[in-house]
Amino acid sequence: MKRIFFPFLLAASGCATNNTIDQAAVNNLDAIKIVNPVYAKLKKTDSGYVFSEFSETYISGKPWVRLLDKKPMWNTKQEDCLGGLAKDSLQCKSEDAELFRIKSIDLGDGAKATGYVAMSALSMGLWATMPPTAVKFDRDEYERAALQATLDLEEKTNASGTSLDSLYSNYENLMMDFYNKYESLVSNYTSDVSTLIEINDRSGLFRGVASGFNRNVIISKNQIPLAEGRGSLSSPELILLLSDSKSRNLKFIEELTNLTSNLKIRCNTNGFEYLEFDIKCPAELSSRIKNLKIPVTIHSVSFDNVMPKFISVVDDNVTVELVNGLVKAKNKSSKFLTIDSLSFYHNGKIATLAELNREFSPESESEITYIKSAPISKEAISFKKLTAAIAGSKNVNYGIAIKYRIADTNKEKTLYKSEDFKLRDLI
């Protein structure tokens, strides 16, 4: 942001007449945004007007003046109302000698005076008791007061070995330096850190990808206060205000430097319910780091719905196979064959599909059903917290049984087979 410095408008430097502030210069400055204003409170004393307090902000409705261009920081617009016996709601409310707002009867131009006389006659004199009134800003008196206070301030400042122009120049440079440092720290503060996940698979069963754990590492910036959060200062002396502002700015920038030198980092184990693992994040993370290694140790893996890819049962008449969860059968005989029921044996549990009543023509084959349609015990085929060693030493039994009939004999036959599988071969 470009900041503009303007020297003080001082009578001694040729910016005022003998009696008033140079209004043309003030008007020119009003059109320009003053970036780092200093305000002074105008106060009347026994010896005349002085600036009794200096601040980086002002209180509305009080006699605060923008020191650079002597702009009054209160409402200077005229308030029109009625006076005399007019009811309170029609009376002026903004009269304030401290703000150079003076109330007086205001007949204005000829038309306004004529109207007042006419209304008084029509109201049989009632209107005459409520003359038009106005509260006006006495600019001439204000300018004399502001000039007197400025000259007093200049005299005190010169006595301290400096000048108003020098003080304001120092303040402007002080604030420009503050904003430049603030903007530099904030603009260069990012959380663009690449994380490299290093997997230590102690389970021996992990089949995922390391990058999947990037979502478990959350890196974010510290909350940065606004520049305005530094607060506004006030002081009975202008030179002290500058000194206090310098100390305040240094402290603020020091705290901001500390904030922007680190990033917030946290790790979690969300989203991997089937894993038992640790993920380690550093307690602190420098904002200068762009690449970060994150160790992940996997202790065990859990598996659900563990099934053999292939199992079959065969006799001279029929072959039944379970292939990737699909049960299919082949009638090898020359007669019609009906499969009445099917049972699936899984790790000590039995799931039966009764009343299948699936008829096969001679020497035909067809799909029967997906085994998941049977009432399988999910717990029986779920294995928690496995390692390669555990899975390699554990056997799991699976089997198939069917009850079937061959046409013309109406004799039921049972075909059954089960076998043990190494758990590691199934996962």
C-alpha positions as CSV (number, residue, x, y, z in Angstrom):
1,M,0.0,0.0,0.0
2,K,1.4,3.4,-1.0
3,R,1.4,5.9,1.9
4,I,1.6,9.6,1.4
5,F,3.3,12.1,3.7
6,F,2.1,15.6,4.0
7,P,3.9,18.3,6.1
8,F,1.9,20.1,8.8
9,L,-0.2,23.1,7.8
10,L,1.4,25.7,10.1
11,A,1.1,29.4,10.2
12,A,4.8,29.7,10.8
13,S,5.6,27.7,7.6
14,G,3.4,29.9,5.4
15,C,0.4,27.7,5.3
16,A,-1.9,30.1,7.2
17,T,-2.8,33.8,7.1
18,N,-2.3,35.9,10.2
19,N,-5.8,34.9,11.4
20,T,-7.0,31.7,9.8
21,I,-5.9,28.3,8.5
22,D,-5.4,28.1,4.8
23,Q,-8.8,26.7,3.9
24,A,-7.8,25.9,0.3
25,A,-5.0,23.7,1.5
26,V,-7.4,22.0,3.9
27,N,-9.9,21.4,1.1
28,N,-7.2,19.8,-1.0
29,L,-6.2,17.5,1.8
30,D,-9.9,16.5,2.4
31,A,-9.8,15.0,-1.1
32,I,-6.9,12.7,-0.1
33,K,-7.0,9.8,2.2
34,I,-4.6,10.4,5.1
35,V,-3.3,6.9,5.8
36,N,-1.9,7.3,9.3
37,P,-3.7,10.2,11.0
38,V,-2.9,11.6,14.4
39,Y,-5.7,13.4,16.3
40,A,-5.5,16.1,18.9
41,K,-8.2,17.2,21.4
42,L,-8.9,20.9,21.4
43,K,-9.4,22.4,24.8
44,K,-10.1,26.0,26.0
45,T,-8.0,27.2,28.9
46,D,-7.6,30.5,30.7
47,S,-4.7,31.4,28.4
48,G,-6.5,30.3,25.2
49,Y,-6.9,27.1,23.2
50,V,-4.4,24.2,23.4
51,F,-4.3,20.6,22.3
52,S,-4.6,18.7,25.5
53,E,-4.4,15.1,24.3
54,F,-3.1,13.2,21.2
55,S,-4.4,9.9,19.9
56,E,-4.4,7.6,17.0
57,T,-8.2,7.6,17.0
58,Y,-10.9,9.9,18.2
59,I,-14.2,9.9,20.0
60,S,-17.1,11.1,17.9
61,G,-19.0,14.1,19.3
62,K,-15.9,15.4,21.1
63,P,-13.6,18.2,20.0
64,W,-11.0,16.1,18.3
65,V,-9.1,17.5,15.4
66,R,-7.2,15.7,12.7
67,L,-3.8,17.2,13.4
68,L,-2.4,17.1,9.9
69,D,-5.0,19.2,8.2
70,K,-6.9,20.6,11.2
71,K,-10.2,18.9,10.1
72,P,-12.8,18.9,12.9
73,M,-13.8,15.3,13.5
74,W,-17.4,16.1,14.5
75,N,-20.6,17.0,12.7
76,T,-20.3,20.5,11.3
77,K,-23.6,20.5,9.3
78,Q,-26.3,23.1,10.1
79,E,-29.3,21.9,12.1
80,D,-32.6,23.7,11.3
81,C,-35.3,23.8,14.0
82,L,-37.8,26.1,15.8
83,G,-37.1,28.1,18.9
84,G,-39.0,30.0,21.5
85,L,-42.1,28.1,22.7
86,A,-41.8,25.3,20.2
87,K,-42.2,21.8,21.7
88,D,-39.1,19.9,22.6
89,S,-39.1,17.6,19.6
90,L,-38.9,20.7,17.3
91,Q,-36.1,22.3,19.2
92,C,-32.4,22.0,18.1
93,K,-30.4,19.4,19.9
94,S,-26.8,19.9,18.7
95,E,-25.8,23.2,20.3
96,D,-22.4,22.8,21.9
97,A,-20.0,25.6,22.5
98,E,-17.1,23.1,22.9
99,L,-17.7,22.1,19.3
100,F,-18.3,25.7,18.1
101,R,-21.9,24.9,17.3
102,I,-23.9,28.0,18.1
103,K,-27.7,28.4,18.1
104,S,-29.4,31.6,16.9
105,I,-32.6,32.8,15.3
106,D,-32.2,32.2,11.5
107,L,-34.6,34.1,9.3
108,G,-32.4,33.3,6.4
109,D,-33.2,34.9,3.0
110,G,-36.1,37.2,2.3
111,A,-38.4,34.3,1.4
112,K,-37.9,32.6,4.7
113,A,-38.5,35.9,6.7
114,T,-41.6,36.6,4.6
115,G,-43.0,33.2,5.3
116,Y,-42.3,33.6,9.0
117,V,-44.3,36.9,9.1
118,A,-47.1,35.4,7.1
119,M,-47.4,32.3,9.3
120,S,-47.4,34.6,12.4
121,A,-50.3,36.5,11.0
122,L,-52.3,33.5,10.0
123,S,-51.8,31.9,13.4
124,M,-52.8,35.1,15.2
125,G,-49.3,35.5,16.6
126,L,-48.8,31.9,17.8
127,W,-46.1,31.3,15.1
128,A,-44.3,34.4,16.3
129,T,-43.5,32.6,19.5
130,M,-41.6,29.9,17.6
131,P,-39.1,31.7,15.4
132,P,-37.0,29.7,12.9
133,T,-33.7,28.8,14.5
134,A,-30.5,27.0,13.5
135,V,-27.4,25.6,15.0
136,K,-24.4,26.5,12.9
137,F,-20.8,25.6,13.0
138,D,-18.8,28.8,13.7
139,R,-15.9,28.0,11.3
140,D,-14.1,31.3,11.8
141,E,-14.0,30.9,15.5
142,Y,-13.0,27.3,15.2
143,E,-10.1,28.2,12.8
144,R,-8.8,30.8,15.2
145,A,-8.9,28.3,18.1
146,A,-7.2,25.6,16.0
147,L,-4.5,28.0,14.9
148,Q,-3.9,29.1,18.4
149,A,-3.6,25.5,19.6
150,T,-1.3,24.7,16.7
151,L,1.0,27.6,17.4
152,D,1.1,26.6,21.1
153,L,2.0,23.1,20.1
154,E,4.7,24.3,17.7
155,E,6.2,26.4,20.4
156,K,6.4,23.5,22.9
157,T,7.7,21.2,20.2
158,N,10.4,23.6,19.2
159,A,11.4,24.0,22.8
160,S,12.0,20.2,23.0
161,G,14.5,20.4,20.1
162,T,12.4,19.2,17.2
163,S,9.5,20.3,15.0
164,L,6.0,19.3,14.2
165,D,7.0,18.4,10.7
166,S,9.7,16.2,12.0
167,L,7.5,14.5,14.6
168,Y,4.8,13.7,12.0
169,S,7.4,12.5,9.5
170,N,8.8,10.2,12.1
171,Y,5.4,8.9,12.9
172,E,4.6,8.4,9.2
173,N,7.9,6.5,8.7
174,L,7.2,4.5,11.9
175,M,3.8,3.4,10.6
176,M,5.0,2.7,7.1
177,D,7.7,0.5,8.5
178,F,5.2,-1.3,10.6
179,Y,2.8,-2.0,7.7
180,N,5.6,-3.1,5.4
181,K,6.9,-5.6,8.0
182,Y,3.3,-6.7,8.7
183,E,2.5,-7.3,5.0
184,S,5.8,-9.1,4.4
185,L,5.3,-11.5,7.3
186,V,1.7,-12.2,6.5
187,S,2.2,-12.6,2.7
188,N,5.2,-15.0,3.2
189,Y,3.4,-17.1,5.8
190,T,2.0,-20.2,4.1
191,S,1.2,-23.8,5.1
192,D,2.3,-25.3,1.9
193,V,4.1,-28.3,3.3
194,S,4.5,-31.6,1.4
195,T,4.2,-34.7,3.7
196,L,6.1,-37.9,2.9
197,I,4.5,-40.9,4.7
198,E,7.1,-43.5,5.8
199,I,5.4,-46.8,6.5
200,N,6.8,-49.3,9.0
201,D,4.5,-52.4,8.5
202,R,5.0,-54.5,11.5
203,S,1.9,-56.5,10.7
204,G,3.3,-57.8,7.4
205,L,-0.3,-57.6,6.0
206,F,-0.7,-54.0,4.9
207,R,-1.6,-53.7,1.2
208,G,-2.6,-50.0,1.0
209,V,-0.6,-47.0,-0.2
210,A,1.4,-44.7,2.0
211,S,-0.1,-41.5,0.5
212,G,-3.5,-42.5,1.9
213,F,-2.3,-41.3,5.3
214,N,-1.8,-37.8,4.1
215,R,-5.4,-37.0,5.0
216,N,-4.5,-37.9,8.6
217,V,-1.9,-35.1,8.8
218,I,-3.5,-31.6,9.2
219,I,-1.2,-28.6,8.9
220,S,-2.6,-25.1,9.3
221,K,-1.5,-21.6,9.9
222,N,-1.8,-19.8,13.3
223,Q,-4.5,-17.2,13.4
224,I,-3.0,-13.9,12.4
225,P,-4.3,-10.8,14.0
226,L,-5.3,-7.9,11.8
227,A,-2.9,-4.9,11.7
228,E,-5.6,-2.9,13.4
229,G,-5.4,-5.4,16.3
230,R,-2.3,-3.6,17.5
231,G,-4.7,-1.2,19.3
232,S,-4.8,2.6,19.4
233,L,-2.8,4.8,21.8
234,S,-3.3,8.2,23.3
235,S,-1.0,10.5,25.3
236,P,-1.0,14.0,26.8
237,E,2.1,14.8,24.7
238,L,2.6,14.2,21.0
239,I,6.3,13.1,21.4
240,L,5.2,10.5,24.0
241,L,2.5,9.2,21.6
242,L,5.2,8.5,19.0
243,S,7.5,6.9,21.6
244,D,4.6,4.6,22.8
245,S,3.6,3.8,19.2
246,K,7.1,2.7,18.4
247,S,7.2,0.4,21.4
248,R,3.8,-1.0,20.6
249,N,4.7,-1.6,17.0
250,L,7.9,-3.4,17.9
251,K,6.1,-5.7,20.4
252,F,3.3,-6.4,17.9
253,I,5.8,-7.3,15.1
254,E,7.8,-9.5,17.5
255,E,4.7,-11.4,18.4
256,L,3.7,-11.7,14.8
257,T,7.2,-13.0,13.9
258,N,6.8,-15.7,16.5
259,L,3.3,-16.6,15.2
260,T,4.4,-16.8,11.6
261,S,7.6,-18.8,12.4
262,N,5.5,-21.9,13.3
263,L,2.6,-23.9,11.9
264,K,0.0,-25.9,13.7
265,I,0.2,-29.6,13.1
266,R,-1.9,-32.5,14.4
267,C,-2.3,-36.1,13.4
268,N,-5.2,-38.5,13.8
269,T,-6.1,-42.1,13.1
270,N,-9.5,-41.5,11.5
271,G,-10.7,-43.4,8.5
272,F,-8.7,-46.6,9.0
273,E,-10.9,-48.6,11.3
274,Y,-9.4,-51.9,10.0
275,L,-5.9,-50.9,11.0
276,E,-4.2,-50.7,14.3
277,F,-1.5,-48.0,13.8
278,D,0.5,-45.1,15.2
279,I,1.2,-41.9,13.4
280,K,3.6,-39.4,14.9
281,C,3.6,-35.7,14.3
282,P,6.2,-33.3,15.6
283,A,5.1,-31.1,18.5
284,E,6.1,-28.0,16.5
285,L,6.6,-27.3,12.8
286,S,8.7,-24.4,11.5
287,S,7.0,-22.5,8.7
288,R,10.3,-22.6,6.8
289,I,10.0,-26.4,6.3
290,K,8.5,-27.4,2.9
291,N,9.0,-31.2,3.1
292,L,8.1,-33.2,6.2
293,K,8.5,-37.0,6.8
294,I,5.7,-38.5,8.9
295,P,6.4,-42.1,10.3
296,V,3.4,-44.5,10.4
297,T,3.7,-47.8,12.2
298,I,1.1,-50.5,11.4
299,H,0.8,-53.0,14.1
300,S,-2.1,-55.2,12.9
301,V,-4.8,-55.4,10.2
302,S,-8.4,-56.6,10.5
303,F,-10.3,-58.4,7.7
304,D,-14.0,-58.9,7.2
305,N,-16.0,-61.3,5.0
306,V,-13.0,-63.7,4.6
307,M,-14.1,-66.3,2.1
308,P,-12.3,-69.0,0.0
309,K,-12.1,-68.0,-3.7
310,F,-12.9,-71.6,-4.8
311,I,-14.4,-74.7,-3.1
312,S,-16.2,-77.6,-4.7
313,V,-18.1,-80.8,-3.9
314,V,-18.4,-83.6,-6.5
315,D,-20.0,-87.1,-7.0
316,D,-21.0,-89.1,-10.0
317,N,-24.2,-87.2,-10.5
318,V,-23.5,-83.6,-9.7
319,T,-20.7,-81.0,-9.2
320,V,-21.3,-78.0,-7.1
321,E,-18.7,-75.1,-7.0
322,L,-18.3,-71.9,-5.0
323,V,-16.3,-69.5,-7.2
324,N,-15.7,-66.0,-5.9
325,G,-18.9,-66.0,-4.0
326,L,-21.1,-67.5,-6.7
327,V,-22.6,-71.0,-6.3
328,K,-23.1,-73.0,-9.5
329,A,-24.0,-76.6,-10.2
330,K,-23.6,-79.1,-13.1
331,N,-25.9,-82.2,-13.6
332,K,-23.6,-84.9,-14.9
333,S,-26.4,-87.5,-15.1
334,S,-28.8,-88.4,-17.9
335,K,-31.8,-87.7,-15.7
336,F,-33.4,-84.6,-14.3
337,L,-31.9,-83.6,-11.0
338,T,-33.3,-81.3,-8.3
339,I,-31.2,-79.6,-5.6
340,D,-33.5,-79.2,-2.6
341,S,-31.2,-77.3,-0.2
342,L,-27.7,-75.9,0.1
343,S,-25.6,-75.4,3.3
344,F,-22.4,-73.3,3.6
345,Y,-20.0,-74.2,6.4
346,H,-17.8,-71.3,7.6
347,N,-15.4,-71.5,10.6
348,G,-17.7,-73.5,12.8
349,K,-21.0,-72.0,11.6
350,I,-23.6,-73.3,9.1
351,A,-25.8,-71.2,6.8
352,T,-28.5,-73.0,5.0
353,L,-30.7,-72.1,2.1
354,A,-33.6,-74.6,2.4
355,E,-36.3,-75.2,-0.2
356,L,-34.3,-74.3,-3.1
357,N,-36.1,-76.7,-5.4
358,R,-33.7,-76.0,-8.3
359,E,-34.2,-78.4,-11.2
360,F,-31.5,-79.2,-13.7
361,S,-32.1,-81.0,-17.0
362,P,-29.7,-83.9,-17.9
363,E,-26.1,-82.8,-18.5
364,S,-26.8,-79.1,-17.9
365,E,-25.2,-76.5,-15.6
366,S,-26.4,-73.3,-14.2
367,E,-25.8,-70.7,-11.5
368,I,-27.7,-71.2,-8.3
369,T,-27.2,-68.1,-6.1
370,Y,-24.6,-65.9,-4.5
371,I,-23.5,-67.3,-1.2
372,K,-24.0,-63.9,0.5
373,S,-27.8,-64.6,0.2
374,A,-27.4,-67.3,2.8
375,P,-27.6,-66.3,6.5
376,I,-23.8,-66.2,7.0
377,S,-22.4,-65.3,10.4
378,K,-20.4,-62.1,9.7
379,E,-18.5,-62.6,13.0
380,A,-17.4,-66.0,12.1
381,I,-15.6,-64.8,8.9
382,S,-14.2,-61.6,10.4
383,F,-10.7,-61.6,11.9
384,K,-9.4,-58.8,14.0
385,K,-5.9,-57.5,14.7
386,L,-4.0,-60.0,12.5
387,T,-0.3,-60.1,11.8
388,A,1.4,-62.2,9.2
389,A,2.5,-64.6,11.9
390,I,-1.0,-65.1,13.3
391,A,-2.6,-65.4,9.9
392,G,0.1,-68.0,8.8
393,S,-0.5,-70.2,11.8
394,K,-4.3,-70.2,11.8
395,N,-6.5,-72.6,9.9
396,V,-10.1,-71.9,8.9
397,N,-12.6,-74.5,7.8
398,Y,-15.1,-74.0,5.0
399,G,-17.4,-76.5,3.3
400,I,-20.4,-77.1,1.1
401,A,-23.3,-79.6,1.5
402,I,-26.3,-80.1,-0.8
403,K,-29.4,-82.3,-0.6
404,Y,-30.6,-83.5,-4.0
405,R,-32.9,-85.9,-5.8
406,I,-32.7,-87.7,-9.2
407,A,-35.9,-88.1,-11.2
408,D,-37.8,-91.5,-11.1
409,T,-36.1,-92.5,-7.9
410,N,-37.4,-89.8,-5.5
411,K,-34.5,-90.7,-3.3
412,E,-32.7,-87.9,-1.4
413,K,-28.9,-87.9,-1.5
414,T,-26.5,-85.8,0.5
415,L,-23.2,-84.5,-0.9
416,Y,-20.8,-82.8,1.6
417,K,-17.2,-81.7,1.7
418,S,-15.2,-79.3,3.9
419,E,-11.5,-78.4,4.0
420,D,-9.1,-76.3,6.0
421,F,-7.5,-73.2,4.6
422,K,-4.6,-71.2,5.8
423,L,-6.0,-67.8,6.9
424,R,-3.1,-66.0,5.2
425,D,-4.1,-67.6,1.9
426,L,-7.6,-66.2,2.2
427,I,-6.7,-62.5,2.9
